Amino acid sequence: MQNYLTIDVEDYFQVAAFADIVSPMDWDSMEQRVETNTKSILRLLKMHAVHATFFIVGWIAEKHPEVVRAIIEDGHDIGCHSYWHKNIYDMTPETFREDTLKAKTILENICHRKITAYRAPSYSITKKSLWALDILKEMGFTTDSSIFPIRHDIYGIPDAPRFRYKLPQQGMEEFPITTATFMGLKIPIAGGGYFRLLPYWFTRSALKRINNREMQPFVFYLHPWEIDKKQPRFNQASRFSKFRHYNNLNKTMERFKRLLNDFDFIPLPGGGTQTEKVLPQTA
């Protein structure tokens, strides 16, 4: 069964875990590691003949357009991952629209193609920010992968469907982040910190069960910084934030290689970089 591989292209200093200690105004002064890490992932995907959807932060695309071009040249799809990587529920509809338009415009000017897939920073489309879906629809997005059907301190809609469905009000396709079920409980299983925290045999078993018993594809996600065990450390961050971010970074790459051997992957269908050309524009 073909599953959906997604890569969220952001740098180590842009994550929600460090938002209280790293201001976006400081990003320019940080050591930039996203290009090297993203290209390492691209080389690995090429070795396995796998294509994915890369959700790219607009700030990254603006500062490192060569990263976007390298992704396109390797035949991957491009999606929008906001400009400033801020949680949507901390924004007004007006600032969300401005942020998304800026990122979308930058990506389309680099790709010369329409960008129609979106993923919210930190999966921050929750019940208190569902209004964002209407704005995404207005802006021409047809695919979203922002809803995590679990309970969590910063994201999640627990009663949302677990697998691909059509958003009834917007008509967009939603690809929720995959969860597994154990004894009636939904367990996050398909990427990010969960991929680093849980032993690989457990992840593999749960994902195989989704494919073989539930007969459903899963959505897997990874960040380029998660393969970078030598990234700079923010020692002033809270113990919990440091655990979330740094746990098992040294194991991610080998686990990802095993994942690519154990499962078949494709980009999200119906989203990403569409073939219709667009002229350069300004946000």
Buried (B, 14 or more C-beta within 10 A) or exposed (E): EEBBBBBBBBBBBBBBBBBEBBEBEEBEEEEBBBBEBBBBBBEBBEEBEBBBBBBBBBBBBBBBBEBBEBBBEBEBBBBBBBBBBBBBBEBEEEEBBBBBBBBBBBBBBBBEBBBBBBBBBBBBBBEEBBEBBBBBBEBEBBBBBBBBBBEEEBBBBEEBEBBBEEBEEBEBBBBBBBBBBEEEEBBBBBBBBBBBBBEBEEBBEBBBBBBEEEEBBBBBBBBBBBBBEEBEEBEEBEEEBBEBBBEBBEBBBEBBEBBBEEBEBBBBBBBBBBEEEBEEEEB
